[in-house]
Amino acid sequence: MSPRLTQPSLHQRPVPRTSYHPVDPKGLVVDFRVRGRRYLFDGQSGQFFPELSGSAEQALDALRTPAAERRRTWARLCQADPDVGDFVDELEQYRLGTHPKLKPESPQRGFVHNGRPCTFTVYLSRVCNLACRYCFTRGGRQGDAKARMSLDTARATLQFIRGIAEQRIHPVIAVNLFGGEPLMNPDAAYLLARGLQDLNKRRLKTKIHILLTTNGTIEDERVFRVLAEKPPYGAVVVSLDAVKADHNRNRPFANGPRASFGRVLATIQRLRRDRIPYSVTCVVPHPHRFVRAARSLEALGIQRYEIKQLLQHQFGRQRLPAVFQRNFDVWRQGYLAYTDMDLETPGPELGVTRVDRTLLFSRYAEAFDGDPAHPVTLACGVADRKVGIETDGSILPCESYAGENLGTVQSGFDRKRYVAFERRMIHQGQWRIRHPACRRCFAKRLCGGGCYAQSQDRYGRLTPSALWQGSCEILRETVKIDLYYIAEMRRLHPRLFRQLAGVS
């Protein structure tokens, strides 16, 4: 094995399970450790204490002692270190649940964009030439619809998106040309890519970011060239699972030869040679060897990639079985090792962009620094910020919400259906405010209760999917590790931290 692919000893040492101590009565404020470093986090407001002095840690420890002992400890600490007094006052307010930052959120009263989304996932094809074992569209057969978008529907889709872009209400509109495999419908892919890129040439206030998400087994020079015309507004996103054996096992051809790795790598090499902007998406299922995947991609010369974790843990509404607990430990060790890898040698120092790491900063900023006047409590922006467009032109609430029709690109949103969906989501879907388990969770702003498409039952009722899939523990652990990453990035790489966080 190449030395570059060997994981450092830091990534091989045992990873102890972390616990967290709720500071306030509801459990929204937590005290936790990762890699021996201690943090305090308010999941209601997003206030984060990434650096705690020895006095502050003693003040936190005193919360777990009887009242008389706690008061004596706090008095002694304040006398020895006057600067700790304000921190002790905050802790007391948290302990009593009276801190102003714990004030309950106001429910969202309606969708913010009112039928003018800014993110579109366009299904050009439900057909795919691969049979990926973990594809959420079931290998391009979701809804048993083996269809391609017609050119007339592609023109109507272009006109629909253009109509929103010309209103100039969004600085950026993102359009993902998706499938199935979108390049199994090359003419529609070219028509949409060409038309959207022409909008960028009109110098509208709104810019169009165009992504082509492909499995990389089909090359189409016309589409690739269009996406390269106005960087950074176009890119090809190729799926490659880093290690040849893993990729061929996970992403075989549906018919004919099974192995697809070589074909995908050839497409990537062509994109690189022709200077066509591209990035790679790498899915890492159990046993969650994130570091191996990252090192393998870098060894292939891939400079921009995203690691996506696959957590197969849907065991129903019951206590989690032992298999989930074992998988959790393996996942946590892998995710923490990947986090440490980027802290030791951040991607930019290698000339590499690890997209999932850079997006982490904007995701947390969006969750905690949003406009208080417009709280987006429906965490993913379903049917509000984003929609999906089916091959027949139907408007879906999102790319995963198959079977829920909110209108068509030909005629626009059906206001009756749209308002009915909005009311259902507003009344049933504000879990982080209304559901008892979500309301008392420090990770609620990052989770929101889970995926709405997965949560709706056959009767149209919504129940937080995070609860019945057993995702809560993983979500909470992810938040702790991510906050550790943000804190350590600021401590170890302050200049890079300011760049990634967008602060001066």
MARROKE-772890 format. One record per residue (C-alpha): residue number from 1; residue in one letter; x, y, z. Coordinates in pm, whole numbers, always signed. Layout:
# MARROKE-772890
R resi resn x y z
R NUM a X Y Z
...
This chain:
# MARROKE-772890
R resi resn x y z
R 1 m +0 +0 +0
R 2 s +124 +347 -82
R 3 p +244 +540 +225
R 4 r +5 +815 +125
R 5 l -289 +581 +178
R 6 t -171 +466 +521
R 7 q -374 +621 +802
R 8 p -165 +796 +1069
R 9 s -161 +645 +1416
R 10 l -394 +922 +1536
R 11 h -671 +769 +1325
R 12 q -610 +417 +1457
R 13 r -632 +480 +1828
R 14 p -950 +380 +2013
R 15 v -1226 +638 +2011
R 16 p -1410 +659 +2344
R 17 r -1781 +725 +2336
R 18 t -1860 +1083 +2433
R 19 s -2142 +1180 +2658
R 20 y -2298 +1516 +2717
R 21 h -2437 +1680 +3026
R 22 p -2752 +1891 +2993
R 23 v -2704 +2225 +3164
R 24 d -3062 +2355 +3145
R 25 p -3381 +2166 +3243
R 26 k -3481 +2100 +2880
R 27 g -3144 +1973 +2761
R 28 l -3098 +2245 +2499
R 29 v -2768 +2358 +2650
R 30 v -2503 +2087 +2676
R 31 d -2155 +2043 +2814
R 32 f -1948 +1783 +2623
R 33 r -1597 +1668 +2537
R 34 v -1440 +1553 +2211
R 35 r -1076 +1438 +2199
R 36 g -1031 +1565 +2554
R 37 r -1138 +1922 +2471
R 38 r -1444 +2060 +2645
R 39 y -1722 +2273 +2501
R 40 l -2048 +2435 +2601
R 41 f -2319 +2470 +2339
R 42 d -2664 +2631 +2341
R 43 g -2863 +2452 +2072
R 44 q -3153 +2697 +2101
R 45 s -2962 +3012 +2008
R 46 g -2644 +2866 +1861
R 47 q -2420 +3028 +2123
R 48 f -2101 +2823 +2141
R 49 f -1821 +2841 +2399
R 50 p -1526 +2682 +2213
R 51 e -1261 +2772 +2469
R 52 l -1314 +2720 +2841
R 53 s -1066 +2826 +3106
R 54 g -985 +2606 +3402
R 55 s -1215 +2821 +3617
R 56 a -1497 +2786 +3367
R 57 e -1456 +2407 +3365
R 58 q -1471 +2401 +3745
R 59 a -1784 +2614 +3732
R 60 l -1941 +2363 +3493
R 61 d -1838 +2070 +3712
R 62 a -2007 +2238 +4008
R 63 l -2343 +2206 +3830
R 64 r -2334 +1834 +3909
R 65 t -2286 +1885 +4283
R 66 p -2545 +1954 +4558
R 67 a -2676 +2310 +4577
R 68 a -2474 +2414 +4885
R 69 e -2149 +2282 +4741
R 70 r -2223 +2444 +4405
R 71 r -2274 +2786 +4564
R 72 r -1950 +2757 +4763
R 73 t -1754 +2655 +4455
R 74 w -1893 +2938 +4248
R 75 a -1823 +3193 +4524
R 76 r -1464 +3070 +4552
R 77 l -1412 +3084 +4175
R 78 c -1555 +3436 +4144
R 79 q -1335 +3557 +4428
R 80 a -1022 +3405 +4273
R 81 d -1106 +3508 +3915
R 82 p -1344 +3804 +3874
R 83 d -1368 +3737 +3498
R 84 v -1550 +3412 +3562
R 85 g -1839 +3593 +3730
R 86 d -2033 +3664 +3411
R 87 f -1992 +3303 +3303
R 88 v -2125 +3180 +3638
R 89 d -2424 +3414 +3604
R 90 e -2499 +3266 +3262
R 91 l -2468 +2913 +3398
R 92 e -2716 +2991 +3674
R 93 q -2965 +3128 +3424
R 94 y -2919 +2821 +3207
R 95 r -2959 +2594 +3511
R 96 l -3289 +2759 +3598
R 97 g -3404 +2776 +3236
R 98 t -3444 +3155 +3260
R 99 h -3168 +3262 +3021
R 100 p -3315 +3499 +2757
R 101 k -3150 +3296 +2482
R 102 l -3374 +3003 +2578
R 103 k -3685 +3193 +2479
R 104 p -3905 +2966 +2266
R 105 e -3904 +3021 +1891
R 106 s -4208 +3158 +1717
R 107 p -4374 +2912 +1480
R 108 q -4337 +2972 +1110
R 109 r -4664 +3107 +972
R 110 g -4612 +3025 +608
R 111 f -4358 +2955 +338
R 112 v -4107 +3237 +296
R 113 h -4067 +3240 -83
R 114 n -4435 +3183 -169
R 115 g -4386 +2968 -479
R 116 r -4059 +3125 -593
R 117 p -3794 +2864 -503
R 118 c -3423 +2910 -561
R 119 t -3310 +2547 -588
R 120 f -3435 +2309 -857
R 121 t -3363 +1940 -904
R 122 v -3467 +1849 -1259
R 123 y -3521 +1482 -1340
R 124 l -3416 +1455 -1703
R 125 s -3441 +1079 -1693
R 126 r -3569 +811 -1460
R 127 v -3364 +557 -1657
R 128 c -3014 +462 -1548
R 129 n -2749 +235 -1696
R 130 l -2614 +150 -1348
R 131 a -2779 -45 -1068
R 132 c -2620 +116 -762
R 133 r -2705 -86 -455
R 134 y -2783 +217 -238
R 135 c -2948 +453 -491
R 136 f -3238 +640 -331
R 137 t -3425 +632 -663
R 138 r -3391 +253 -660
R 139 g -3157 +244 -958
R 140 g -3361 +495 -1157
R 141 r -3686 +308 -1098
R 142 q -3841 +520 -823
R 143 g -4217 +520 -871
R 144 d -4172 +256 -1146
R 145 a -4136 +544 -1394
R 146 k -3887 +459 -1670
R 147 a -3924 +785 -1856
R 148 r -3722 +1063 -2016
R 149 m -3816 +1428 -2022
R 150 s -3938 +1541 -2363
R 151 l -3784 +1840 -2536
R 152 d -4113 +2027 -2505
R 153 t -4114 +1969 -2129
R 154 a -3748 +2072 -2111
R 155 r -3838 +2401 -2286
R 156 a -4126 +2456 -2042
R 157 t -3890 +2383 -1750
R 158 l -3643 +2638 -1883
R 159 q -3919 +2896 -1917
R 160 f -4044 +2823 -1563
R 161 i -3699 +2876 -1411
R 162 r -3636 +3181 -1630
R 163 g -3959 +3338 -1504
R 164 i -3835 +3318 -1145
R 165 a -3484 +3435 -1235
R 166 e -3620 +3741 -1413
R 167 q -3805 +3848 -1097
R 168 r -3458 +3914 -947
R 169 i -3555 +3812 -595
R 170 h -3268 +3563 -550
R 171 p -2900 +3645 -594
R 172 v -2839 +3283 -699
R 173 i -3058 +3009 -839
R 174 a -2917 +2654 -837
R 175 v -3032 +2401 -1095
R 176 n -2926 +2037 -1067
R 177 l -2972 +1832 -1387
R 178 f -3044 +1497 -1232
R 179 g -3172 +1142 -1283
R 180 g -3160 +838 -1308
R 181 e -2876 +920 -1539
R 182 p -2939 +1261 -1701
R 183 l -2706 +1194 -1995
R 184 m -2933 +911 -2106
R 185 n -3142 +1207 -2225
R 186 p -2863 +1413 -2388
R 187 d -3077 +1642 -2603
R 188 a -3287 +1762 -2309
R 189 a -2971 +1800 -2099
R 190 y -2814 +2017 -2368
R 191 l -3130 +2224 -2419
R 192 l -3154 +2309 -2048
R 193 a -2781 +2365 -1998
R 194 r -2765 +2591 -2307
R 195 g -3072 +2792 -2209
R 196 l -2965 +2838 -1846
R 197 q -2614 +2942 -1947
R 198 d -2762 +3195 -2190
R 199 l -2946 +3348 -1895
R 200 n -2610 +3403 -1726
R 201 k -2490 +3587 -2037
R 202 r -2780 +3832 -2005
R 203 r -2619 +3978 -1692
R 204 l -2928 +3942 -1480
R 205 k -2901 +4026 -1113
R 206 t -2976 +3657 -1047
R 207 k -2699 +3415 -1142
R 208 i -2774 +3055 -1237
R 209 h -2551 +2782 -1095
R 210 i -2586 +2473 -1315
R 211 l -2484 +2127 -1198
R 212 l -2495 +1809 -1401
R 213 t -2502 +1513 -1159
R 214 t -2388 +1207 -1351
R 215 n -2260 +859 -1280
R 216 g -1970 +936 -1513
R 217 t -2015 +646 -1752
R 218 i -2144 +861 -2041
R 219 e -1955 +1150 -2201
R 220 d -2135 +1432 -2381
R 221 e -1901 +1697 -2511
R 222 r -2184 +1940 -2602
R 223 v -2316 +1952 -2245
R 224 f -1971 +1952 -2086
R 225 r -1860 +2246 -2300
R 226 v -2168 +2452 -2217
R 227 l -2109 +2403 -1844
R 228 a -1751 +2524 -1885
R 229 e -1843 +2852 -2055
R 230 k -1890 +3072 -1749
R 231 p -1706 +2941 -1446
R 232 p -1792 +2920 -1164
R 233 y -2158 +2891 -1271
R 234 g -2139 +2541 -1419
R 235 a -1989 +2210 -1313
R 236 v -2014 +1836 -1364
R 237 v -2061 +1632 -1046
R 238 v -1939 +1276 -1096
R 239 s -2009 +983 -864
R 240 l -1697 +780 -784
R 241 d -1655 +562 -478
R 242 a -1277 +616 -452
R 243 v -1157 +256 -415
R 244 k -1194 +46 -730
R 245 a -1323 -267 -556
R 246 d -1575 -69 -351
R 247 h -1698 +126 -652
R 248 n -1744 -181 -871
R 249 r -1930 -361 -593
R 250 n -2158 -64 -516
R 251 r -2210 +74 -870
R 252 p -2231 -209 -1125
R 253 f -2376 -170 -1473
R 254 a -2738 -278 -1495
R 255 n -2662 -486 -1806
R 256 g -2344 -605 -1968
R 257 p -2005 -583 -1794
R 258 r -2037 -527 -1422
R 259 a -1737 -306 -1347
R 260 s -1785 +70 -1404
R 261 f -1484 +220 -1223
R 262 g -1261 +240 -1531
R 263 r -1528 +412 -1738
R 264 v -1590 +675 -1470
R 265 l -1219 +741 -1422
R 266 a -1178 +791 -1797
R 267 t -1456 +1053 -1794
R 268 i -1291 +1235 -1504
R 269 q -957 +1236 -1686
R 270 r -1124 +1386 -1993
R 271 l -1293 +1656 -1787
R 272 r -961 +1738 -1629
R 273 r -776 +1740 -1963
R 274 d -1036 +1967 -2124
R 275 r -1045 +2196 -1819
R 276 i -1414 +2143 -1762
R 277 p -1510 +2223 -1399
R 278 y -1597 +1907 -1210
R 279 s -1613 +1759 -863
R 280 v -1653 +1407 -732
R 281 t -1912 +1272 -493
R 282 c -1797 +968 -299
R 283 v -2047 +764 -96
R 284 v -1900 +583 +204
R 285 p -2127 +313 +351
R 286 h -2046 +79 +639
R 287 p -1770 +21 +755
R 288 h -1729 +399 +706
R 289 r -1366 +422 +596
R 290 f -1378 +794 +534
R 291 v -1003 +852 +556
R 292 r -926 +572 +311
R 293 a -1178 +716 +65
R 294 a -1036 +1068 +95
R 295 r -675 +954 +56
R 296 s -767 +737 -243
R 297 l -940 +1026 -421
R 298 e -641 +1253 -360
R 299 a -405 +982 -489
R 300 l -611 +980 -811
R 301 g -540 +1352 -848
R 302 i -896 +1461 -771
R 303 q -881 +1810 -625
R 304 r -1247 +1873 -544
R 305 y -1463 +1608 -382
R 306 e -1740 +1551 -132
R 307 i -1759 +1259 +107
R 308 k -2118 +1148 +166
R 309 q -2189 +905 +443
R 310 l -2450 +634 +405
R 311 l -2618 +528 +728
R 312 q -2830 +219 +685
R 313 h -3006 +203 +1018
R 314 q -3379 +193 +957
R 315 f -3488 -64 +1210
R 316 g -3843 +54 +1280
R 317 r -4017 +189 +1589
R 318 q -3839 -18 +1850
R 319 r -3535 -12 +2070
R 320 l -3221 -9 +1859
R 321 p -3076 -357 +1816
R 322 a -2716 -444 +1885
R 323 v -2624 -423 +1516
R 324 f -2708 -53 +1513
R 325 q -2498 +9 +1823
R 326 r -2199 -162 +1662
R 327 n -2249 +32 +1340
R 328 f -2272 +355 +1538
R 329 d -1933 +296 +1700
R 330 v -1773 +216 +1363
R 331 w -1933 +521 +1203
R 332 r -1821 +750 +1485
R 333 q -1463 +630 +1471
R 334 g -1453 +680 +1093
R 335 y -1614 +1025 +1099
R 336 l -1390 +1150 +1378
R 337 a -1080 +1018 +1202
R 338 y -1182 +1206 +885
R 339 t -1237 +1521 +1091
R 340 d -892 +1486 +1249
R 341 m -737 +1428 +907
R 342 d -862 +1764 +782
R 343 l -748 +1937 +1101
R 344 e -398 +1794 +1069
R 345 t -363 +1887 +701
R 346 p -656 +2094 +573
R 347 g -751 +2039 +212
R 348 p -645 +2389 +95
R 349 e -290 +2320 +212
R 350 l -283 +2027 -33
R 351 g -456 +2218 -310
R 352 v -768 +2011 -243
R 353 t -1125 +2121 -170
R 354 r -1312 +1880 +56
R 355 v -1657 +2013 -23
R 356 d -1828 +1853 +275
R 357 r -1586 +2030 +509
R 358 t -1624 +2373 +350
R 359 l -2004 +2342 +332
R 360 l -2011 +2260 +702
R 361 f -1939 +2623 +787
R 362 s -2221 +2762 +575
R 363 r -2463 +2494 +698
R 364 y -2402 +2582 +1062
R 365 a -2412 +2953 +989
R 366 e -2747 +2910 +813
R 367 a -2885 +2708 +1104
R 368 f -2781 +2952 +1374
R 369 d -2738 +3293 +1212
R 370 g -3062 +3318 +1016
R 371 d -3291 +3617 +1006
R 372 p -3496 +3607 +1331
R 373 a -3785 +3773 +1149
R 374 h -3807 +3477 +908
R 375 p -3718 +3159 +1097
R 376 v -3697 +2869 +855
R 377 t -3826 +2607 +1094
R 378 l -3900 +2364 +812
R 379 a -3535 +2275 +814
R 380 c -3479 +2162 +454
R 381 g -3688 +2429 +279
R 382 v -3919 +2174 +116
R 383 a -4149 +2337 -147
R 384 d -4021 +2673 -29
R 385 r -3651 +2718 -104
R 386 k -3638 +2406 -318
R 387 v -3853 +2193 -547
R 388 g -3810 +1896 -777
R 389 i -3926 +1878 -1139
R 390 e -4037 +1537 -1266
R 391 t -3974 +1405 -1618
R 392 d -4332 +1492 -1716
R 393 g -4299 +1850 -1584
R 394 s -4479 +1793 -1253
R 395 i -4352 +2014 -970
R 396 l -4254 +1806 -665
R 397 p -4203 +1951 -313
R 398 c -3842 +1832 -335
R 399 e -3629 +1580 -524
R 400 s -3735 +1299 -288
R 401 y -4107 +1375 -252
R 402 a -4230 +1151 -533
R 403 g -4605 +1138 -593
R 404 e -4689 +1482 -448
R 405 n -4784 +1711 -736
R 406 l -4788 +2088 -669
R 407 g -4845 +2192 -1031
R 408 t -4657 +2173 -1358
R 409 v -4388 +2376 -1529
R 410 q -4630 +2432 -1815
R 411 s -4897 +2600 -1601
R 412 g -4706 +2692 -1285
R 413 f -4793 +2612 -927
R 414 d -5146 +2492 -862
R 415 r -5231 +2739 -587
R 416 k -5492 +2514 -427
R 417 r -5252 +2221 -403
R 418 y -4962 +2442 -302
R 419 v -5154 +2608 -19
R 420 a -5287 +2271 +100
R 421 f -4932 +2132 +113
R 422 e -4806 +2446 +284
R 423 r -5076 +2420 +551
R 424 r -4999 +2054 +613
R 425 m -4629 +2123 +654
R 426 i -4683 +2430 +874
R 427 h -4930 +2251 +1102
R 428 q -4767 +1908 +1113
R 429 g -4402 +1962 +1026
R 430 q -4264 +2220 +1269
R 431 w -4118 +1947 +1484
R 432 r -3834 +2141 +1639
R 433 i -4093 +2374 +1794
R 434 r -4387 +2144 +1855
R 435 h -4271 +1785 +1898
R 436 p -4165 +1719 +2261
R 437 a -3858 +1511 +2171
R 438 c -3732 +1761 +1912
R 439 r -3813 +2064 +2122
R 440 r -3579 +1939 +2396
R 441 c -3285 +1846 +2169
R 442 f -2970 +2056 +2131
R 443 a -2927 +1934 +1770
R 444 k -3275 +2039 +1656
R 445 r -3167 +2328 +1432
R 446 l -2941 +2100 +1229
R 447 c -3192 +1817 +1211
R 448 g -3541 +1964 +1232
R 449 g -3682 +1615 +1292
R 450 g -3558 +1448 +975
R 451 c -3669 +1412 +614
R 452 y -4032 +1502 +539
R 453 a -4044 +1277 +233
R 454 q -3950 +977 +447
R 455 s -4182 +1081 +728
R 456 q -4516 +1096 +550
R 457 d -4727 +783 +584
R 458 r -4992 +656 +345
R 459 y -5253 +877 +514
R 460 g -5050 +1197 +470
R 461 r -4954 +1219 +837
R 462 l -4607 +1336 +937
R 463 t -4399 +1196 +1223
R 464 p -4035 +1294 +1279
R 465 s -3837 +1034 +1085
R 466 a -3529 +1092 +1299
R 467 l -3714 +935 +1592
R 468 w -3831 +615 +1427
R 469 q -3516 +561 +1223
R 470 g -3297 +594 +1529
R 471 s -3111 +890 +1380
R 472 c -3117 +1108 +1690
R 473 e -2804 +965 +1847
R 474 i -2611 +999 +1523
R 475 l -2734 +1356 +1469
R 476 r -2632 +1461 +1818
R 477 e -2292 +1298 +1782
R 478 t -2243 +1463 +1441
R 479 v -2315 +1805 +1589
R 480 k -2062 +1750 +1869
R 481 i -1789 +1638 +1627
R 482 d -1868 +1922 +1385
R 483 l -1846 +2180 +1662
R 484 y -1516 +2027 +1770
R 485 y -1397 +2065 +1409
R 486 i -1505 +2430 +1391
R 487 a -1341 +2511 +1725
R 488 e -1016 +2332 +1641
R 489 m -1001 +2484 +1294
R 490 r -1023 +2829 +1453
R 491 r -752 +2740 +1706
R 492 l -509 +2558 +1474
R 493 h -566 +2736 +1141
R 494 p -706 +3083 +1222
R 495 r -646 +3235 +878
R 496 l -814 +2945 +699
R 497 f -1095 +2950 +953
R 498 r -1170 +3315 +876
R 499 q -1171 +3236 +504
R 500 l -1407 +2938 +539
R 501 a -1635 +3111 +788
R 502 g -1648 +3431 +584
R 503 v -1536 +3655 +870
R 504 s -1281 +3934 +859
